[in-house]
């Protein structure tokens, strides 16, 4: 789990730098990558619940 938080920290730093110092393409890409990282975390939050046991045959 520590790797996930490290990834989020680096992603926020990189996207923040792109939003503050970059041109239009860098700002758009930084925002898109930040949005993708956050939405992936939200979507995958409930997936492990689906894999708790074996399906009956």
N, C-alpha and C positions, 0 to 999 in steps of 0.2 A: 504494500500500500504506500510505502514511502516513495517508491518510484513514481507513482501517479501524482503525488503532491509535488515532487521535484519537476515532473513534466509540466504541471500547471504553472508552477512558479516561473520556469523558463519561458513558457508560452506567453504568460502575461507580460514578462519583461520584454520579450521580442516584439510582441504586438504593440505594447505601449511605446516602445522606441519607434516602431514604424509609424504609429499614429502621430507621434509628436514631431519626428524629424523627417519623415518621408514625404515624397510627393504623392500625387493622387493614386497611382498604381500601388504604391507601397501601403498607403492607408487602406485602400480597398482590400488588399491581400491580408494585411494584418487583422482587419476586422473580420474577414471571412474565416481565417484560421482560428481566431479566438472564438467565434460563434460555433464553428465546427467542433472544437474541443469541448466547449460547454454543453452543446446539444448531445454529443456522443456520451458524455458522462451522465446526462439525464436519461437518455434512452436506455443505456445499458444498466441502469440502477436496478431495474426489476427483473432482468433476464435470469440471474442465478436462481431465482425462485422456481423457474420452470424446470430446472434440472436437479431436483432433490431426490428422485427415486426412479425405479425402473417401471416401465409401462407393462401392464399385465397382458399376457399373450393369450 
